[in-house]
Amino acid sequence: MQKLPKHIAIIMDGNGRWAEQKKLPRFKGHEEGARRVRAITEECADIGIKQLTLYALSTENMLKRPKIEKDFLMELLKLYLRKERGTFMKNGIIFKTIGRIWELPQDVQAEINKLKKTTSANRKMVLCLALNYSGRAEIVDAVNGILARAKTGKTAAKVTEKELSRYFYDPKMPEPDLLIRTGGELRISNFLLWQVAYTELWVTPTLWPDFTVGTLYEAMQEYSKRHRRFGGL
Ligand code: FPP
């Protein structure tokens, strides 16, 4: 492969459909989805990807799914954060999050903070989970951050792109080079709206629980053939 993306972002869609196709309850799809997260994370760390950002829970998921499914996703997330500590340490992965983390249940926040602390000295790759995340909310939260700071008289007189991005959930996050969406829908669904301005998009009908290392390579192969112009010629 001629060039590897440094930062891959993934909209992991299709867990529910995967389960329904197999006449299984939806939560089985999420469980299998969580297993795919581990496999893909390890492969990315192995081949030298610098950051993997996964859309695990949108704000809309949190608002619009039945309580029983939301509760299940919270339990699954807690289990993941506890169980995968070894995977993070073995592979040198730093754990980060984006989203309105402060609105999540206290026990989930505690697990998130613990894993962030444990993995903070790792160096190989960043795994960032978007949790209770919405791209519009991130921009609104950044604007409110600027307004709050303006009250202290410490902001610049004019807002620039660079200044605004300093108030995002992770100001150091590099923009994704490649955005993969599984499950076949041709939408961004409120993910990283600002950051994907020049990102290469790749959509596959494969449902997330069926997404393998092979599918990942297909996406990266396609990426390596694209010529990124960033608005130039
Ligand atoms: C989309 O499938 C997926 C989600 C809403 C949750 C994503 C969660 C996981 C992959 C597992 C948990 C992740 C971690 C990191 C523990 P969907 O339910 O929208 O599928 P559908 O479109 O077929 O209904």
Boltz pocket constraint, residues with backbone or C-beta under 6 A from the ligand:
constraints:
  - pocket:
      binder: B
      contacts: [[A, 12], [A, 13], [A, 14], [A, 15], [A, 16], [A, 17], [A, 18], [A, 30], [A, 31], [A, 33], [A, 34], [A, 37], [A, 55], [A, 56], [A, 57], [A, 61], [A, 73], [A, 76], [A, 77], [A, 80], [A, 129], [A, 183], [A, 208]]
      max_distance: 6.0
